Amino acid sequence: MLWKIGIVLYSFIFYGKSGKIASNRLSDQELAVLSLHLFQISLVYINTLKNQQCQGCIKLFKALRNF
């Protein structure tokens, strides 16, 4: 699911041919790269939270099973 959002975001930011930066202006290129970096960091954070939640559920399940 998250990778689909990434593809949409990537195609929105890089709308040029073959996904290249469509502008020669340095400020536009910098903004595009920083946007993708922020998106990548956000995905890592979301995946970390999901993994922590799953590990907590597994521990709870094991504790209830042994009860």
Biopython code that builds the backbone (N, CA, C, O; Angstrom):
import numpy as np
from Bio.PDB.StructureBuilder import StructureBuilder

atoms = [
    (1, "MET", "N", (0.829, -1.191, 0.000)),
    (1, "MET", "CA", (0.000, 0.000, 0.000)),
    (1, "MET", "C", (0.871, 1.251, 0.000)),
    (1, "MET", "O", (0.635, 2.170, -0.785)),
    (2, "LEU", "N", (1.868, 1.295, 0.866)),
    (2, "LEU", "CA", (2.697, 2.494, 0.945)),
    (2, "LEU", "C", (3.519, 2.709, -0.310)),
    (2, "LEU", "O", (3.796, 3.852, -0.674)),
    (3, "TRP", "N", (3.914, 1.640, -0.978)),
    (3, "TRP", "CA", (4.710, 1.810, -2.189)),
    (3, "TRP", "C", (3.874, 2.431, -3.295)),
    (3, "TRP", "O", (4.410, 3.129, -4.156)),
    (4, "LYS", "N", (2.555, 2.185, -3.286)),
    (4, "LYS", "CA", (1.689, 2.814, -4.280)),
    (4, "LYS", "C", (1.638, 4.320, -4.067)),
    (4, "LYS", "O", (1.645, 5.092, -5.026)),
    (5, "ILE", "N", (1.586, 4.727, -2.818)),
    (5, "ILE", "CA", (1.609, 6.158, -2.507)),
    (5, "ILE", "C", (2.930, 6.763, -2.958)),
    (5, "ILE", "O", (2.965, 7.885, -3.463)),
    (6, "GLY", "N", (4.018, 6.016, -2.776)),
    (6, "GLY", "CA", (5.331, 6.490, -3.194)),
    (6, "GLY", "C", (5.424, 6.694, -4.690)),
    (6, "GLY", "O", (6.028, 7.662, -5.152)),
    (7, "ILE", "N", (4.829, 5.790, -5.449)),
    (7, "ILE", "CA", (4.849, 5.921, -6.906)),
    (7, "ILE", "C", (4.062, 7.156, -7.338)),
    (7, "ILE", "O", (4.496, 7.890, -8.226)),
    (8, "VAL", "N", (2.919, 7.385, -6.720)),
    (8, "VAL", "CA", (2.106, 8.557, -7.060)),
    (8, "VAL", "C", (2.857, 9.834, -6.700)),
    (8, "VAL", "O", (2.882, 10.783, -7.484)),
    (9, "LEU", "N", (3.465, 9.860, -5.526)),
    (9, "LEU", "CA", (4.212, 11.043, -5.108)),
    (9, "LEU", "C", (5.400, 11.277, -6.024)),
    (9, "LEU", "O", (5.674, 12.414, -6.409)),
    (10, "TYR", "N", (6.096, 10.230, -6.369)),
    (10, "TYR", "CA", (7.253, 10.357, -7.255)),
    (10, "TYR", "C", (6.836, 10.901, -8.615)),
    (10, "TYR", "O", (7.507, 11.774, -9.164)),
    (11, "SER", "N", (5.737, 10.395, -9.163)),
    (11, "SER", "CA", (5.289, 10.873, -10.471)),
    (11, "SER", "C", (4.751, 12.293, -10.387)),
    (11, "SER", "O", (4.765, 13.014, -11.385)),
    (12, "PHE", "N", (4.274, 12.710, -9.212)),
    (12, "PHE", "CA", (3.805, 14.083, -9.049)),
    (12, "PHE", "C", (4.978, 15.048, -8.978)),
    (12, "PHE", "O", (4.938, 16.118, -9.587)),
    (13, "ILE", "N", (6.022, 14.682, -8.243)),
    (13, "ILE", "CA", (7.179, 15.563, -8.099)),
    (13, "ILE", "C", (8.004, 15.572, -9.379)),
    (13, "ILE", "O", (8.417, 16.635, -9.841)),
    (14, "PHE", "N", (8.247, 14.406, -9.953)),
    (14, "PHE", "CA", (9.044, 14.284, -11.170)),
    (14, "PHE", "C", (8.108, 13.973, -12.332)),
    (14, "PHE", "O", (7.835, 12.809, -12.622)),
    (15, "TYR", "N", (7.631, 14.992, -12.977)),
    (15, "TYR", "CA", (6.656, 14.802, -14.040)),
    (15, "TYR", "C", (7.292, 14.852, -15.423)),
    (15, "TYR", "O", (6.577, 14.822, -16.425)),
    (16, "GLY", "N", (8.602, 14.926, -15.500)),
    (16, "GLY", "CA", (9.285, 14.988, -16.786)),
    (16, "GLY", "C", (9.428, 13.620, -17.423)),
    (16, "GLY", "O", (8.912, 12.626, -16.912)),
    (17, "LYS", "N", (10.122, 13.580, -18.527)),
    (17, "LYS", "CA", (10.334, 12.334, -19.248)),
    (17, "LYS", "C", (11.202, 11.390, -18.419)),
    (17, "LYS", "O", (12.247, 11.795, -17.909)),
    (18, "SER", "N", (10.786, 10.168, -18.286)),
    (18, "SER", "CA", (11.499, 9.112, -17.548)),
    (18, "SER", "C", (11.694, 9.457, -16.074)),
    (18, "SER", "O", (12.624, 8.961, -15.437)),
    (19, "GLY", "N", (10.826, 10.300, -15.532)),
    (19, "GLY", "CA", (10.914, 10.639, -14.121)),
    (19, "GLY", "C", (12.074, 11.549, -13.775)),
    (19, "GLY", "O", (12.486, 11.612, -12.617)),
    (20, "LYS", "N", (12.600, 12.245, -14.747)),
    (20, "LYS", "CA", (13.711, 13.154, -14.483)),
    (20, "LYS", "C", (13.171, 14.489, -14.005)),
    (20, "LYS", "O", (12.009, 14.821, -14.241)),
    (21, "ILE", "N", (14.007, 15.241, -13.341)),
    (21, "ILE", "CA", (13.610, 16.568, -12.889)),
    (21, "ILE", "C", (13.410, 17.443, -14.125)),
    (21, "ILE", "O", (14.301, 17.572, -14.964)),
    (22, "ALA", "N", (12.226, 18.040, -14.216)),
    (22, "ALA", "CA", (11.850, 18.738, -15.436)),
    (22, "ALA", "C", (12.314, 20.192, -15.460)),
    (22, "ALA", "O", (12.030, 20.911, -16.419)),
    (23, "SER", "N", (13.009, 20.629, -14.444)),
    (23, "SER", "CA", (13.397, 22.029, -14.379)),
    (23, "SER", "C", (14.912, 22.159, -14.305)),
    (23, "SER", "O", (15.597, 21.307, -13.738)),
    (24, "ASN", "N", (15.411, 23.219, -14.875)),
    (24, "ASN", "CA", (16.839, 23.506, -14.780)),
    (24, "ASN", "C", (17.156, 24.421, -13.602)),
    (24, "ASN", "O", (18.323, 24.646, -13.280)),
    (25, "ARG", "N", (16.130, 24.936, -12.974)),
    (25, "ARG", "CA", (16.359, 25.845, -11.845)),
    (25, "ARG", "C", (16.808, 25.048, -10.627)),
    (25, "ARG", "O", (16.202, 24.041, -10.260)),
    (26, "LEU", "N", (17.858, 25.514, -10.026)),
    (26, "LEU", "CA", (18.452, 24.810, -8.892)),
    (26, "LEU", "C", (17.492, 24.733, -7.710)),
    (26, "LEU", "O", (17.444, 23.719, -7.013)),
    (27, "SER", "N", (16.732, 25.797, -7.481)),
    (27, "SER", "CA", (15.803, 25.793, -6.343)),
    (27, "SER", "C", (14.709, 24.740, -6.525)),
    (27, "SER", "O", (14.313, 24.094, -5.555)),
    (28, "ASP", "N", (14.216, 24.559, -7.748)),
    (28, "ASP", "CA", (13.208, 23.525, -8.002)),
    (28, "ASP", "C", (13.784, 22.127, -7.827)),
    (28, "ASP", "O", (13.120, 21.245, -7.284)),
    (29, "GLN", "N", (14.997, 21.924, -8.278)),
    (29, "GLN", "CA", (15.643, 20.624, -8.123)),
    (29, "GLN", "C", (15.867, 20.307, -6.652)),
    (29, "GLN", "O", (15.653, 19.177, -6.211)),
    (30, "GLU", "N", (16.297, 21.308, -5.899)),
    (30, "GLU", "CA", (16.548, 21.100, -4.470)),
    (30, "GLU", "C", (15.249, 20.766, -3.743)),
    (30, "GLU", "O", (15.220, 19.867, -2.902)),
    (31, "LEU", "N", (14.181, 21.482, -4.064)),
    (31, "LEU", "CA", (12.894, 21.221, -3.439)),
    (31, "LEU", "C", (12.398, 19.817, -3.751)),
    (31, "LEU", "O", (11.853, 19.142, -2.877)),
    (32, "ALA", "N", (12.580, 19.375, -4.978)),
    (32, "ALA", "CA", (12.139, 18.036, -5.374)),
    (32, "ALA", "C", (12.896, 16.958, -4.609)),
    (32, "ALA", "O", (12.294, 16.004, -4.117)),
    (33, "VAL", "N", (14.200, 17.108, -4.511)),
    (33, "VAL", "CA", (15.012, 16.107, -3.823)),
    (33, "VAL", "C", (14.706, 16.102, -2.330)),
    (33, "VAL", "O", (14.620, 15.036, -1.720)),
    (34, "LEU", "N", (14.543, 17.273, -1.740)),
    (34, "LEU", "CA", (14.213, 17.339, -0.314)),
    (34, "LEU", "C", (12.823, 16.766, -0.032)),
    (34, "LEU", "O", (12.602, 16.160, 1.016)),
    (35, "SER", "N", (11.896, 16.954, -0.956)),
    (35, "SER", "CA", (10.554, 16.382, -0.785)),
    (35, "SER", "C", (10.603, 14.863, -0.782)),
    (35, "SER", "O", (9.959, 14.216, 0.044)),
    (36, "LEU", "N", (11.363, 14.300, -1.700)),
    (36, "LEU", "CA", (11.489, 12.843, -1.732)),
    (36, "LEU", "C", (12.196, 12.313, -0.487)),
    (36, "LEU", "O", (11.850, 11.250, 0.027)),
    (37, "HIS", "N", (13.181, 13.055, -0.013)),
    (37, "HIS", "CA", (13.891, 12.631, 1.196)),
    (37, "HIS", "C", (12.945, 12.644, 2.396)),
    (37, "HIS", "O", (12.962, 11.717, 3.205)),
    (38, "LEU", "N", (12.124, 13.679, 2.518)),
    (38, "LEU", "CA", (11.151, 13.761, 3.605)),
    (38, "LEU", "C", (10.149, 12.619, 3.516)),
    (38, "LEU", "O", (9.777, 12.035, 4.533)),
    (39, "PHE", "N", (9.713, 12.301, 2.303)),
    (39, "PHE", "CA", (8.779, 11.192, 2.115)),
    (39, "PHE", "C", (9.415, 9.867, 2.523)),
    (39, "PHE", "O", (8.768, 9.038, 3.163)),
    (40, "GLN", "N", (10.679, 9.665, 2.155)),
    (40, "GLN", "CA", (11.376, 8.433, 2.506)),
    (40, "GLN", "C", (11.514, 8.302, 4.020)),
    (40, "GLN", "O", (11.300, 7.219, 4.563)),
    (41, "ILE", "N", (11.862, 9.365, 4.695)),
    (41, "ILE", "CA", (11.982, 9.345, 6.157)),
    (41, "ILE", "C", (10.633, 9.027, 6.792)),
    (41, "ILE", "O", (10.566, 8.275, 7.764)),
    (42, "SER", "N", (9.565, 9.592, 6.250)),
    (42, "SER", "CA", (8.225, 9.326, 6.783)),
    (42, "SER", "C", (7.849, 7.857, 6.640)),
    (42, "SER", "O", (7.266, 7.273, 7.554)),
    (43, "LEU", "N", (8.180, 7.256, 5.499)),
    (43, "LEU", "CA", (7.890, 5.827, 5.312)),
    (43, "LEU", "C", (8.657, 4.962, 6.299)),
    (43, "LEU", "O", (8.114, 3.992, 6.827)),
    (44, "VAL", "N", (9.899, 5.300, 6.548)),
    (44, "VAL", "CA", (10.697, 4.540, 7.515)),
    (44, "VAL", "C", (10.065, 4.642, 8.895)),
    (44, "VAL", "O", (9.984, 3.646, 9.615)),
    (45, "TYR", "N", (9.618, 5.833, 9.269)),
    (45, "TYR", "CA", (8.992, 6.026, 10.578)),
    (45, "TYR", "C", (7.687, 5.233, 10.683)),
    (45, "TYR", "O", (7.435, 4.597, 11.707)),
    (46, "ILE", "N", (6.866, 5.262, 9.649)),
    (46, "ILE", "CA", (5.601, 4.522, 9.667)),
    (46, "ILE", "C", (5.860, 3.020, 9.761)),
    (46, "ILE", "O", (5.181, 2.321, 10.512)),
    (47, "ASN", "N", (6.832, 2.524, 9.008)),
    (47, "ASN", "CA", (7.156, 1.095, 9.072)),
    (47, "ASN", "C", (7.669, 0.705, 10.447)),
    (47, "ASN", "O", (7.360, -0.383, 10.933)),
    (48, "THR", "N", (8.447, 1.572, 11.081)),
    (48, "THR", "CA", (8.938, 1.304, 12.432)),
    (48, "THR", "C", (7.774, 1.205, 13.411)),
    (48, "THR", "O", (7.737, 0.300, 14.244)),
    (49, "LEU", "N", (6.829, 2.127, 13.314)),
    (49, "LEU", "CA", (5.669, 2.087, 14.200)),
    (49, "LEU", "C", (4.832, 0.826, 13.983)),
    (49, "LEU", "O", (4.358, 0.216, 14.942)),
    (50, "LYS", "N", (4.654, 0.442, 12.724)),
    (50, "LYS", "CA", (3.888, -0.770, 12.427)),
    (50, "LYS", "C", (4.587, -2.008, 12.978)),
    (50, "LYS", "O", (3.933, -2.901, 13.516)),
    (51, "ASN", "N", (5.904, -2.067, 12.849)),
    (51, "ASN", "CA", (6.649, -3.213, 13.382)),
    (51, "ASN", "C", (6.563, -3.274, 14.897)),
    (51, "ASN", "O", (6.411, -4.357, 15.463)),
    (52, "GLN", "N", (6.656, -2.141, 15.555)),
    (52, "GLN", "CA", (6.553, -2.118, 17.011)),
    (52, "GLN", "C", (5.169, -2.566, 17.461)),
    (52, "GLN", "O", (5.035, -3.285, 18.452)),
    (53, "GLN", "N", (4.142, -2.142, 16.735)),
    (53, "GLN", "CA", (2.787, -2.543, 17.086)),
    (53, "GLN", "C", (2.604, -4.047, 16.916)),
    (53, "GLN", "O", (1.978, -4.692, 17.757)),
    (54, "CYS", "N", (3.136, -4.604, 15.854)),
    (54, "CYS", "CA", (3.025, -6.053, 15.621)),
    (54, "CYS", "C", (3.765, -6.837, 16.698)),
    (54, "CYS", "O", (3.268, -7.862, 17.166)),
    (55, "GLN", "N", (4.936, -6.373, 17.092)),
    (55, "GLN", "CA", (5.694, -7.060, 18.131)),
    (55, "GLN", "C", (4.951, -7.014, 19.455)),
    (55, "GLN", "O", (4.971, -7.985, 20.211)),
    (56, "GLY", "N", (4.297, -5.895, 19.742)),
    (56, "GLY", "CA", (3.509, -5.794, 20.966)),
    (56, "GLY", "C", (2.332, -6.753, 20.960)),
    (56, "GLY", "O", (2.010, -7.348, 21.988)),
    (57, "CYS", "N", (1.684, -6.907, 19.805)),
    (57, "CYS", "CA", (0.553, -7.830, 19.690)),
    (57, "CYS", "C", (1.014, -9.276, 19.869)),
    (57, "CYS", "O", (0.318, -10.070, 20.501)),
    (58, "ILE", "N", (2.156, -9.617, 19.331)),
    (58, "ILE", "CA", (2.681, -10.981, 19.456)),
    (58, "ILE", "C", (2.997, -11.289, 20.917)),
    (58, "ILE", "O", (2.689, -12.380, 21.397)),
    (59, "LYS", "N", (3.603, -10.350, 21.621)),
    (59, "LYS", "CA", (3.907, -10.553, 23.041)),
    (59, "LYS", "C", (2.624, -10.715, 23.848)),
    (59, "LYS", "O", (2.556, -11.560, 24.741)),
    (60, "LEU", "N", (1.609, -9.913, 23.541)),
    (60, "LEU", "CA", (0.337, -10.007, 24.253)),
    (60, "LEU", "C", (-0.332, -11.345, 23.966)),
    (60, "LEU", "O", (-0.867, -11.976, 24.878)),
    (61, "PHE", "N", (-0.309, -11.782, 22.721)),
    (61, "PHE", "CA", (-0.907, -13.060, 22.355)),
    (61, "PHE", "C", (-0.237, -14.207, 23.090)),
    (61, "PHE", "O", (-0.916, -15.101, 23.597)),
    (62, "LYS", "N", (1.096, -14.192, 23.154)),
    (62, "LYS", "CA", (1.819, -15.246, 23.864)),
    (62, "LYS", "C", (1.502, -15.229, 25.359)),
    (62, "LYS", "O", (1.368, -16.283, 25.981)),
    (63, "ALA", "N", (1.383, -14.033, 25.932)),
    (63, "ALA", "CA", (1.069, -13.934, 27.346)),
    (63, "ALA", "C", (-0.344, -14.450, 27.636)),
    (63, "ALA", "O", (-0.559, -15.124, 28.644)),
    (64, "LEU", "N", (-1.289, -14.146, 26.779)),
    (64, "LEU", "CA", (-2.659, -14.617, 26.987)),
    (64, "LEU", "C", (-2.765, -16.117, 26.745)),
    (64, "LEU", "O", (-3.543, -16.797, 27.415)),
    (65, "ARG", "N", (-2.002, -16.635, 25.808)),
    (65, "ARG", "CA", (-2.038, -18.062, 25.532)),
    (65, "ARG", "C", (-1.502, -18.853, 26.720)),
    (65, "ARG", "O", (-2.023, -19.925, 27.029)),
    (66, "ASN", "N", (-0.484, -18.351, 27.382)),
    (66, "ASN", "CA", (0.098, -19.041, 28.541)),
    (66, "ASN", "C", (-0.726, -18.833, 29.794)),
    (66, "ASN", "O", (-0.496, -19.513, 30.795)),
    (67, "PHE", "N", (-1.677, -17.915, 29.771)),
    (67, "PHE", "CA", (-2.488, -17.627, 30.935)),
    (67, "PHE", "C", (-3.439, -18.757, 31.145)),
    (67, "PHE", "O", (-4.233, -18.729, 32.085)),
]
sb = StructureBuilder()
sb.init_structure("model")
sb.init_model(0)
sb.init_chain("A")
sb.init_seg("    ")
for serial, (resi, resn, name, xyz) in enumerate(atoms, 1):
    if name == "N":
        sb.init_residue(resn, " ", resi, " ")
    sb.init_atom(name, np.array(xyz, "f"), 0.0, 1.0, " ", f" {name:<3s}", serial, name[0])
structure = sb.get_structure()
